[in-house]
Amino acid sequence: MDRFLSSAVNRIDAKGRVSVPAHFRAVVQRRGYSELYALRGLDVPAMDVGGLDLLDRYEQRIALEDPFLQTANDMSFFCHGDGTFLKLDQDGRITMSDFIREHTGISSEVAFVGRGNFFQVWEPGRLAAYGAQARARLLQLRQGTKPGERLE
């Protein structure tokens, strides 16, 4: 499989490192990522993590914008200023830096969740709450109701 699928929760060790789930490490290896790019979620307290192709995707989008307009500047601030590189150590661990912890609220455990071409890291309680909200929104769509509208 060449996609980040499923989810897992792992504990952070005393040095601030956490093991990336084995099935995620296998995808990283198959894709040939030597380092990981992590970006603060724009609308969620999570980090999007992938290879340089994730950063390339954002930079290609920025290149379509007029460099003299605020949108290009804001997009560059987002993908460059709110991003960082992560290194997998020889044991498949990454470090939960203050940069990541401040945005996510991660303290002792990390929830990893697959998102297809990338994965996210969350504080487990926040991921559970987000997952419940996402499922509720999808259920409303399935039932043909609008968010907040109740079925009679």
CNS distance restraints for C-alpha pairs under 8 A (distance, minus, plus):
assign (resid   1 and name CA) (resid  27 and name CA) 7.26 0.50 0.50
assign (resid   2 and name CA) (resid  27 and name CA) 5.54 0.50 0.50
assign (resid   2 and name CA) (resid  30 and name CA) 7.14 0.50 0.50
assign (resid   2 and name CA) (resid  31 and name CA) 7.55 0.50 0.50
assign (resid   3 and name CA) (resid  27 and name CA) 6.51 0.50 0.50
assign (resid   3 and name CA) (resid 114 and name CA) 7.76 0.50 0.50
assign (resid   3 and name CA) (resid 115 and name CA) 7.92 0.50 0.50
assign (resid   3 and name CA) (resid 116 and name CA) 4.87 0.50 0.50
assign (resid   3 and name CA) (resid 117 and name CA) 5.75 0.50 0.50
assign (resid   3 and name CA) (resid 118 and name CA) 7.71 0.50 0.50
assign (resid   4 and name CA) (resid  23 and name CA) 7.84 0.50 0.50
assign (resid   4 and name CA) (resid  24 and name CA) 5.99 0.50 0.50
assign (resid   4 and name CA) (resid  27 and name CA) 6.81 0.50 0.50
assign (resid   4 and name CA) (resid 113 and name CA) 7.82 0.50 0.50
assign (resid   4 and name CA) (resid 114 and name CA) 4.38 0.50 0.50
assign (resid   4 and name CA) (resid 115 and name CA) 5.84 0.50 0.50
assign (resid   4 and name CA) (resid 116 and name CA) 4.74 0.50 0.50
assign (resid   4 and name CA) (resid 117 and name CA) 6.18 0.50 0.50
assign (resid   4 and name CA) (resid 118 and name CA) 6.10 0.50 0.50
assign (resid   4 and name CA) (resid 119 and name CA) 6.06 0.50 0.50
assign (resid   5 and name CA) (resid  24 and name CA) 7.89 0.50 0.50
assign (resid   5 and name CA) (resid 113 and name CA) 7.07 0.50 0.50
assign (resid   5 and name CA) (resid 114 and name CA) 4.20 0.50 0.50
assign (resid   5 and name CA) (resid 115 and name CA) 6.42 0.50 0.50
assign (resid   5 and name CA) (resid 116 and name CA) 6.16 0.50 0.50
assign (resid   6 and name CA) (resid 113 and name CA) 5.99 0.50 0.50
assign (resid   6 and name CA) (resid 114 and name CA) 5.34 0.50 0.50
assign (resid   7 and name CA) (resid 111 and name CA) 7.05 0.50 0.50
assign (resid   7 and name CA) (resid 112 and name CA) 5.30 0.50 0.50
assign (resid   7 and name CA) (resid 113 and name CA) 4.26 0.50 0.50
assign (resid   7 and name CA) (resid 114 and name CA) 6.09 0.50 0.50
assign (resid   8 and name CA) (resid  21 and name CA) 6.83 0.50 0.50
assign (resid   8 and name CA) (resid 111 and name CA) 5.72 0.50 0.50
assign (resid   8 and name CA) (resid 112 and name CA) 5.26 0.50 0.50
assign (resid   8 and name CA) (resid 113 and name CA) 6.73 0.50 0.50
assign (resid   9 and name CA) (resid 109 and name CA) 6.63 0.50 0.50
assign (resid   9 and name CA) (resid 110 and name CA) 5.49 0.50 0.50
assign (resid   9 and name CA) (resid 111 and name CA) 4.30 0.50 0.50
assign (resid   9 and name CA) (resid 112 and name CA) 6.15 0.50 0.50
assign (resid   9 and name CA) (resid 124 and name CA) 7.13 0.50 0.50
assign (resid  10 and name CA) (resid  18 and name CA) 6.57 0.50 0.50
assign (resid  10 and name CA) (resid  19 and name CA) 6.68 0.50 0.50
assign (resid  10 and name CA) (resid  20 and name CA) 7.88 0.50 0.50
assign (resid  10 and name CA) (resid  21 and name CA) 7.91 0.50 0.50
assign (resid  10 and name CA) (resid 109 and name CA) 5.61 0.50 0.50
assign (resid  10 and name CA) (resid 110 and name CA) 5.44 0.50 0.50
assign (resid  10 and name CA) (resid 111 and name CA) 6.62 0.50 0.50
assign (resid  11 and name CA) (resid  18 and name CA) 6.22 0.50 0.50
assign (resid  11 and name CA) (resid  19 and name CA) 7.90 0.50 0.50
assign (resid  11 and name CA) (resid 108 and name CA) 5.95 0.50 0.50
assign (resid  11 and name CA) (resid 109 and name CA) 4.32 0.50 0.50
assign (resid  11 and name CA) (resid 110 and name CA) 6.33 0.50 0.50
assign (resid  12 and name CA) (resid  16 and name CA) 5.66 0.50 0.50
assign (resid  12 and name CA) (resid  17 and name CA) 5.36 0.50 0.50
assign (resid  12 and name CA) (resid  18 and name CA) 4.63 0.50 0.50
assign (resid  12 and name CA) (resid  19 and name CA) 7.81 0.50 0.50
assign (resid  12 and name CA) (resid  96 and name CA) 7.93 0.50 0.50
assign (resid  12 and name CA) (resid 107 and name CA) 7.92 0.50 0.50
assign (resid  12 and name CA) (resid 108 and name CA) 5.36 0.50 0.50
assign (resid  12 and name CA) (resid 109 and name CA) 5.50 0.50 0.50
assign (resid  12 and name CA) (resid 110 and name CA) 7.06 0.50 0.50
assign (resid  13 and name CA) (resid  17 and name CA) 5.37 0.50 0.50
assign (resid  13 and name CA) (resid  18 and name CA) 6.30 0.50 0.50
assign (resid  16 and name CA) (resid  95 and name CA) 5.59 0.50 0.50
assign (resid  16 and name CA) (resid  96 and name CA) 5.62 0.50 0.50
assign (resid  16 and name CA) (resid  97 and name CA) 7.44 0.50 0.50
assign (resid  17 and name CA) (resid  93 and name CA) 5.91 0.50 0.50
assign (resid  17 and name CA) (resid  94 and name CA) 5.40 0.50 0.50
assign (resid  17 and name CA) (resid  95 and name CA) 4.26 0.50 0.50
assign (resid  17 and name CA) (resid  96 and name CA) 5.97 0.50 0.50
assign (resid  18 and name CA) (resid  93 and name CA) 5.12 0.50 0.50
assign (resid  18 and name CA) (resid  94 and name CA) 5.60 0.50 0.50
assign (resid  18 and name CA) (resid  95 and name CA) 6.39 0.50 0.50
assign (resid  18 and name CA) (resid  96 and name CA) 7.20 0.50 0.50
assign (resid  18 and name CA) (resid 110 and name CA) 7.40 0.50 0.50
assign (resid  19 and name CA) (resid  91 and name CA) 7.57 0.50 0.50
assign (resid  19 and name CA) (resid  92 and name CA) 5.67 0.50 0.50
assign (resid  19 and name CA) (resid  93 and name CA) 4.12 0.50 0.50
assign (resid  19 and name CA) (resid  94 and name CA) 6.54 0.50 0.50
assign (resid  20 and name CA) (resid  24 and name CA) 6.60 0.50 0.50
assign (resid  20 and name CA) (resid  25 and name CA) 6.39 0.50 0.50
assign (resid  20 and name CA) (resid  92 and name CA) 5.91 0.50 0.50
assign (resid  20 and name CA) (resid  93 and name CA) 5.63 0.50 0.50
assign (resid  20 and name CA) (resid  94 and name CA) 6.96 0.50 0.50
assign (resid  20 and name CA) (resid 112 and name CA) 7.77 0.50 0.50
assign (resid  21 and name CA) (resid  25 and name CA) 6.32 0.50 0.50
assign (resid  21 and name CA) (resid 112 and name CA) 7.64 0.50 0.50
assign (resid  22 and name CA) (resid  26 and name CA) 6.17 0.50 0.50
assign (resid  22 and name CA) (resid  92 and name CA) 7.99 0.50 0.50
assign (resid  23 and name CA) (resid  27 and name CA) 6.58 0.50 0.50
assign (resid  24 and name CA) (resid  28 and name CA) 6.31 0.50 0.50
assign (resid  25 and name CA) (resid  29 and name CA) 6.11 0.50 0.50
assign (resid  25 and name CA) (resid  92 and name CA) 6.93 0.50 0.50
assign (resid  26 and name CA) (resid  30 and name CA) 6.12 0.50 0.50
assign (resid  27 and name CA) (resid  31 and name CA) 6.04 0.50 0.50
assign (resid  28 and name CA) (resid  32 and name CA) 6.21 0.50 0.50
assign (resid  28 and name CA) (resid  33 and name CA) 5.50 0.50 0.50
assign (resid  28 and name CA) (resid  51 and name CA) 7.78 0.50 0.50
assign (resid  29 and name CA) (resid  33 and name CA) 6.26 0.50 0.50
assign (resid  33 and name CA) (resid  51 and name CA) 5.61 0.50 0.50
assign (resid  33 and name CA) (resid  52 and name CA) 7.53 0.50 0.50
assign (resid  34 and name CA) (resid  51 and name CA) 8.00 0.50 0.50
assign (resid  34 and name CA) (resid  87 and name CA) 7.77 0.50 0.50
assign (resid  35 and name CA) (resid  51 and name CA) 6.64 0.50 0.50
assign (resid  35 and name CA) (resid  52 and name CA) 7.79 0.50 0.50
assign (resid  35 and name CA) (resid  85 and name CA) 6.78 0.50 0.50
assign (resid  35 and name CA) (resid  86 and name CA) 6.06 0.50 0.50
assign (resid  35 and name CA) (resid  87 and name CA) 5.21 0.50 0.50
assign (resid  35 and name CA) (resid  88 and name CA) 6.88 0.50 0.50
assign (resid  36 and name CA) (resid  49 and name CA) 6.49 0.50 0.50
assign (resid  36 and name CA) (resid  50 and name CA) 5.48 0.50 0.50
assign (resid  36 and name CA) (resid  51 and name CA) 4.87 0.50 0.50
assign (resid  36 and name CA) (resid  52 and name CA) 6.88 0.50 0.50
assign (resid  36 and name CA) (resid  85 and name CA) 5.59 0.50 0.50
assign (resid  36 and name CA) (resid  86 and name CA) 4.97 0.50 0.50
assign (resid  36 and name CA) (resid  87 and name CA) 6.27 0.50 0.50
assign (resid  36 and name CA) (resid  88 and name CA) 7.76 0.50 0.50
assign (resid  37 and name CA) (resid  49 and name CA) 5.60 0.50 0.50
assign (resid  37 and name CA) (resid  50 and name CA) 5.43 0.50 0.50
assign (resid  37 and name CA) (resid  51 and name CA) 5.55 0.50 0.50
assign (resid  37 and name CA) (resid  52 and name CA) 6.17 0.50 0.50
assign (resid  37 and name CA) (resid  54 and name CA) 7.25 0.50 0.50
assign (resid  37 and name CA) (resid  55 and name CA) 6.84 0.50 0.50
assign (resid  37 and name CA) (resid  83 and name CA) 6.99 0.50 0.50
assign (resid  37 and name CA) (resid  84 and name CA) 5.91 0.50 0.50
assign (resid  37 and name CA) (resid  85 and name CA) 4.61 0.50 0.50
assign (resid  37 and name CA) (resid  86 and name CA) 6.15 0.50 0.50
assign (resid  38 and name CA) (resid  47 and name CA) 6.02 0.50 0.50
assign (resid  38 and name CA) (resid  48 and name CA) 5.45 0.50 0.50
assign (resid  38 and name CA) (resid  49 and name CA) 4.32 0.50 0.50
assign (resid  38 and name CA) (resid  50 and name CA) 6.60 0.50 0.50
assign (resid  38 and name CA) (resid  83 and name CA) 5.47 0.50 0.50
assign (resid  38 and name CA) (resid  84 and name CA) 5.29 0.50 0.50
assign (resid  38 and name CA) (resid  85 and name CA) 5.96 0.50 0.50
assign (resid  38 and name CA) (resid  86 and name CA) 6.85 0.50 0.50
assign (resid  39 and name CA) (resid  47 and name CA) 5.34 0.50 0.50
assign (resid  39 and name CA) (resid  48 and name CA) 5.11 0.50 0.50
assign (resid  39 and name CA) (resid  49 and name CA) 6.52 0.50 0.50
assign (resid  39 and name CA) (resid  79 and name CA) 6.62 0.50 0.50
assign (resid  39 and name CA) (resid  82 and name CA) 5.79 0.50 0.50
assign (resid  39 and name CA) (resid  83 and name CA) 4.18 0.50 0.50
assign (resid  39 and name CA) (resid  84 and name CA) 6.51 0.50 0.50
assign (resid  40 and name CA) (resid  45 and name CA) 7.51 0.50 0.50
assign (resid  40 and name CA) (resid  46 and name CA) 6.21 0.50 0.50
assign (resid  40 and name CA) (resid  47 and name CA) 4.57 0.50 0.50
assign (resid  40 and name CA) (resid  48 and name CA) 6.34 0.50 0.50
assign (resid  40 and name CA) (resid  82 and name CA) 5.61 0.50 0.50
assign (resid  40 and name CA) (resid  83 and name CA) 6.32 0.50 0.50
assign (resid  40 and name CA) (resid 100 and name CA) 7.68 0.50 0.50
assign (resid  40 and name CA) (resid 103 and name CA) 6.97 0.50 0.50
assign (resid  41 and name CA) (resid  45 and name CA) 6.15 0.50 0.50
assign (resid  41 and name CA) (resid  46 and name CA) 5.26 0.50 0.50
assign (resid  41 and name CA) (resid  47 and name CA) 5.34 0.50 0.50
assign (resid  41 and name CA) (resid  48 and name CA) 6.22 0.50 0.50
assign (resid  45 and name CA) (resid 103 and name CA) 5.75 0.50 0.50
assign (resid  45 and name CA) (resid 104 and name CA) 4.54 0.50 0.50
assign (resid  45 and name CA) (resid 105 and name CA) 7.43 0.50 0.50
assign (resid  45 and name CA) (resid 122 and name CA) 6.93 0.50 0.50
assign (resid  45 and name CA) (resid 126 and name CA) 7.67 0.50 0.50
assign (resid  46 and name CA) (resid 103 and name CA) 6.96 0.50 0.50
assign (resid  46 and name CA) (resid 104 and name CA) 5.17 0.50 0.50
assign (resid  46 and name CA) (resid 120 and name CA) 6.24 0.50 0.50
assign (resid  46 and name CA) (resid 121 and name CA) 5.59 0.50 0.50
assign (resid  46 and name CA) (resid 122 and name CA) 4.90 0.50 0.50
assign (resid  46 and name CA) (resid 123 and name CA) 7.70 0.50 0.50
assign (resid  47 and name CA) (resid 100 and name CA) 7.16 0.50 0.50
assign (resid  47 and name CA) (resid 103 and name CA) 7.99 0.50 0.50
assign (resid  47 and name CA) (resid 104 and name CA) 7.25 0.50 0.50
assign (resid  47 and name CA) (resid 120 and name CA) 5.30 0.50 0.50
assign (resid  47 and name CA) (resid 121 and name CA) 5.32 0.50 0.50
assign (resid  47 and name CA) (resid 122 and name CA) 6.97 0.50 0.50
assign (resid  48 and name CA) (resid 118 and name CA) 6.70 0.50 0.50
assign (resid  48 and name CA) (resid 119 and name CA) 5.87 0.50 0.50
assign (resid  48 and name CA) (resid 120 and name CA) 4.57 0.50 0.50
assign (resid  48 and name CA) (resid 121 and name CA) 6.90 0.50 0.50
assign (resid  49 and name CA) (resid  54 and name CA) 7.96 0.50 0.50
assign (resid  49 and name CA) (resid 118 and name CA) 5.61 0.50 0.50
assign (resid  49 and name CA) (resid 119 and name CA) 5.25 0.50 0.50
assign (resid  49 and name CA) (resid 120 and name CA) 5.70 0.50 0.50
assign (resid  49 and name CA) (resid 121 and name CA) 7.57 0.50 0.50
assign (resid  50 and name CA) (resid  54 and name CA) 5.74 0.50 0.50
assign (resid  50 and name CA) (resid 117 and name CA) 7.19 0.50 0.50
assign (resid  50 and name CA) (resid 118 and name CA) 4.67 0.50 0.50
assign (resid  50 and name CA) (resid 119 and name CA) 6.51 0.50 0.50
assign (resid  51 and name CA) (resid  55 and name CA) 7.34 0.50 0.50
assign (resid  51 and name CA) (resid 118 and name CA) 7.78 0.50 0.50
assign (resid  52 and name CA) (resid  56 and name CA) 6.04 0.50 0.50
assign (resid  53 and name CA) (resid  57 and name CA) 6.07 0.50 0.50
assign (resid  54 and name CA) (resid  58 and name CA) 6.73 0.50 0.50
assign (resid  54 and name CA) (resid 118 and name CA) 7.56 0.50 0.50
assign (resid  55 and name CA) (resid  59 and name CA) 6.23 0.50 0.50
assign (resid  55 and name CA) (resid  79 and name CA) 7.23 0.50 0.50
assign (resid  56 and name CA) (resid  60 and name CA) 5.98 0.50 0.50
assign (resid  57 and name CA) (resid  61 and name CA) 6.44 0.50 0.50
assign (resid  58 and name CA) (resid  62 and name CA) 6.32 0.50 0.50
assign (resid  58 and name CA) (resid  79 and name CA) 6.69 0.50 0.50
assign (resid  59 and name CA) (resid  63 and name CA) 6.20 0.50 0.50
assign (resid  59 and name CA) (resid  76 and name CA) 7.76 0.50 0.50
assign (resid  59 and name CA) (resid  79 and name CA) 7.83 0.50 0.50
assign (resid  60 and name CA) (resid  64 and name CA) 6.81 0.50 0.50
assign (resid  61 and name CA) (resid  65 and name CA) 7.21 0.50 0.50
assign (resid  62 and name CA) (resid  72 and name CA) 5.69 0.50 0.50
assign (resid  62 and name CA) (resid  75 and name CA) 6.39 0.50 0.50
assign (resid  62 and name CA) (resid  76 and name CA) 6.91 0.50 0.50
assign (resid  63 and name CA) (resid  67 and name CA) 7.80 0.50 0.50
assign (resid  63 and name CA) (resid  72 and name CA) 7.92 0.50 0.50
assign (resid  65 and name CA) (resid  69 and name CA) 7.64 0.50 0.50
assign (resid  65 and name CA) (resid  71 and name CA) 7.17 0.50 0.50
assign (resid  65 and name CA) (resid  72 and name CA) 5.55 0.50 0.50
assign (resid  66 and name CA) (resid  71 and name CA) 7.96 0.50 0.50
assign (resid  66 and name CA) (resid  72 and name CA) 6.48 0.50 0.50
assign (resid  67 and name CA) (resid  72 and name CA) 5.52 0.50 0.50
assign (resid  67 and name CA) (resid  73 and name CA) 7.17 0.50 0.50
assign (resid  68 and name CA) (resid  72 and name CA) 7.37 0.50 0.50
assign (resid  68 and name CA) (resid  73 and name CA) 7.98 0.50 0.50
assign (resid  69 and name CA) (resid  73 and name CA) 6.95 0.50 0.50
assign (resid  70 and name CA) (resid  74 and name CA) 6.02 0.50 0.50
assign (resid  71 and name CA) (resid  75 and name CA) 6.04 0.50 0.50
assign (resid  72 and name CA) (resid  76 and name CA) 6.12 0.50 0.50
assign (resid  73 and name CA) (resid  77 and name CA) 6.15 0.50 0.50
assign (resid  74 and name CA) (resid  78 and name CA) 6.16 0.50 0.50
assign (resid  75 and name CA) (resid  79 and name CA) 6.23 0.50 0.50
assign (resid  76 and name CA) (resid  80 and name CA) 5.63 0.50 0.50
assign (resid  76 and name CA) (resid  81 and name CA) 7.29 0.50 0.50
assign (resid  77 and name CA) (resid  81 and name CA) 4.80 0.50 0.50
assign (resid  77 and name CA) (resid  82 and name CA) 6.80 0.50 0.50
assign (resid  78 and name CA) (resid  82 and name CA) 5.13 0.50 0.50
assign (resid  78 and name CA) (resid  83 and name CA) 7.37 0.50 0.50
assign (resid  79 and name CA) (resid  83 and name CA) 5.64 0.50 0.50
assign (resid  80 and name CA) (resid  84 and name CA) 7.66 0.50 0.50
assign (resid  86 and name CA) (resid  94 and name CA) 6.53 0.50 0.50
assign (resid  86 and name CA) (resid  95 and name CA) 7.46 0.50 0.50
assign (resid  87 and name CA) (resid  94 and name CA) 6.12 0.50 0.50
assign (resid  87 and name CA) (resid  95 and name CA) 7.97 0.50 0.50
assign (resid  88 and name CA) (resid  92 and name CA) 5.24 0.50 0.50
assign (resid  88 and name CA) (resid  93 and name CA) 5.30 0.50 0.50
assign (resid  88 and name CA) (resid  94 and name CA) 5.20 0.50 0.50
assign (resid  89 and name CA) (resid  93 and name CA) 5.40 0.50 0.50
assign (resid  89 and name CA) (resid  94 and name CA) 6.65 0.50 0.50
assign (resid  96 and name CA) (resid 100 and name CA) 6.05 0.50 0.50
assign (resid  96 and name CA) (resid 101 and name CA) 6.49 0.50 0.50
assign (resid  97 and name CA) (resid 101 and name CA) 6.20 0.50 0.50
assign (resid  98 and name CA) (resid 102 and name CA) 5.80 0.50 0.50
assign (resid  99 and name CA) (resid 103 and name CA) 6.77 0.50 0.50
assign (resid 100 and name CA) (resid 104 and name CA) 6.15 0.50 0.50
assign (resid 100 and name CA) (resid 106 and name CA) 7.71 0.50 0.50
assign (resid 101 and name CA) (resid 105 and name CA) 5.24 0.50 0.50
assign (resid 101 and name CA) (resid 106 and name CA) 4.99 0.50 0.50
assign (resid 101 and name CA) (resid 107 and name CA) 6.92 0.50 0.50
assign (resid 102 and name CA) (resid 106 and name CA) 7.66 0.50 0.50
assign (resid 104 and name CA) (resid 121 and name CA) 7.99 0.50 0.50
assign (resid 104 and name CA) (resid 122 and name CA) 5.97 0.50 0.50
assign (resid 104 and name CA) (resid 123 and name CA) 6.07 0.50 0.50
assign (resid 105 and name CA) (resid 122 and name CA) 7.88 0.50 0.50
assign (resid 105 and name CA) (resid 123 and name CA) 5.90 0.50 0.50
assign (resid 106 and name CA) (resid 110 and name CA) 6.44 0.50 0.50
assign (resid 106 and name CA) (resid 122 and name CA) 6.74 0.50 0.50
assign (resid 106 and name CA) (resid 123 and name CA) 4.57 0.50 0.50
assign (resid 106 and name CA) (resid 124 and name CA) 7.91 0.50 0.50
assign (resid 107 and name CA) (resid 123 and name CA) 7.41 0.50 0.50
assign (resid 109 and name CA) (resid 123 and name CA) 6.76 0.50 0.50
assign (resid 109 and name CA) (resid 124 and name CA) 6.93 0.50 0.50
assign (resid 110 and name CA) (resid 121 and name CA) 6.33 0.50 0.50
assign (resid 110 and name CA) (resid 122 and name CA) 5.90 0.50 0.50
assign (resid 110 and name CA) (resid 123 and name CA) 5.54 0.50 0.50
assign (resid 110 and name CA) (resid 124 and name CA) 6.21 0.50 0.50
assign (resid 111 and name CA) (resid 121 and name CA) 5.54 0.50 0.50
assign (resid 111 and name CA) (resid 122 and name CA) 5.00 0.50 0.50
assign (resid 111 and name CA) (resid 123 and name CA) 5.90 0.50 0.50
assign (resid 111 and name CA) (resid 124 and name CA) 5.02 0.50 0.50
assign (resid 111 and name CA) (resid 127 and name CA) 7.25 0.50 0.50
assign (resid 112 and name CA) (resid 119 and name CA) 6.83 0.50 0.50
assign (resid 112 and name CA) (resid 120 and name CA) 5.70 0.50 0.50
assign (resid 112 and name CA) (resid 121 and name CA) 4.75 0.50 0.50
assign (resid 112 and name CA) (resid 122 and name CA) 6.52 0.50 0.50
assign (resid 113 and name CA) (resid 119 and name CA) 5.60 0.50 0.50
assign (resid 113 and name CA) (resid 120 and name CA) 5.29 0.50 0.50
assign (resid 113 and name CA) (resid 121 and name CA) 6.58 0.50 0.50
assign (resid 113 and name CA) (resid 122 and name CA) 7.96 0.50 0.50
assign (resid 114 and name CA) (resid 118 and name CA) 6.57 0.50 0.50
assign (resid 114 and name CA) (resid 119 and name CA) 4.43 0.50 0.50
assign (resid 114 and name CA) (resid 120 and name CA) 6.51 0.50 0.50
assign (resid 115 and name CA) (resid 119 and name CA) 4.97 0.50 0.50
assign (resid 115 and name CA) (resid 120 and name CA) 7.05 0.50 0.50
assign (resid 122 and name CA) (resid 126 and name CA) 6.77 0.50 0.50
assign (resid 122 and name CA) (resid 127 and name CA) 5.83 0.50 0.50
assign (resid 123 and name CA) (resid 127 and name CA) 6.25 0.50 0.50
assign (resid 124 and name CA) (resid 128 and name CA) 6.23 0.50 0.50
assign (resid 125 and name CA) (resid 129 and name CA) 6.33 0.50 0.50
assign (resid 126 and name CA) (resid 130 and name CA) 6.11 0.50 0.50
assign (resid 127 and name CA) (resid 131 and name CA) 5.93 0.50 0.50
assign (resid 128 and name CA) (resid 132 and name CA) 6.24 0.50 0.50
assign (resid 129 and name CA) (resid 133 and name CA) 6.34 0.50 0.50
assign (resid 130 and name CA) (resid 134 and name CA) 6.08 0.50 0.50
assign (resid 131 and name CA) (resid 135 and name CA) 6.11 0.50 0.50
assign (resid 132 and name CA) (resid 136 and name CA) 6.17 0.50 0.50
assign (resid 133 and name CA) (resid 137 and name CA) 6.22 0.50 0.50
assign (resid 134 and name CA) (resid 138 and name CA) 6.23 0.50 0.50
assign (resid 135 and name CA) (resid 139 and name CA) 6.01 0.50 0.50
assign (resid 136 and name CA) (resid 140 and name CA) 6.25 0.50 0.50
assign (resid 137 and name CA) (resid 141 and name CA) 6.42 0.50 0.50
assign (resid 137 and name CA) (resid 147 and name CA) 6.44 0.50 0.50
assign (resid 138 and name CA) (resid 142 and name CA) 6.17 0.50 0.50
assign (resid 139 and name CA) (resid 143 and name CA) 6.13 0.50 0.50
assign (resid 140 and name CA) (resid 144 and name CA) 6.08 0.50 0.50
assign (resid 140 and name CA) (resid 145 and name CA) 5.08 0.50 0.50
assign (resid 140 and name CA) (resid 146 and name CA) 6.31 0.50 0.50
assign (resid 140 and name CA) (resid 147 and name CA) 6.44 0.50 0.50
assign (resid 141 and name CA) (resid 145 and name CA) 5.87 0.50 0.50
assign (resid 141 and name CA) (resid 146 and name CA) 6.86 0.50 0.50
assign (resid 145 and name CA) (resid 149 and name CA) 6.02 0.50 0.50
assign (resid 145 and name CA) (resid 150 and name CA) 7.16 0.50 0.50
assign (resid 145 and name CA) (resid 151 and name CA) 7.18 0.50 0.50
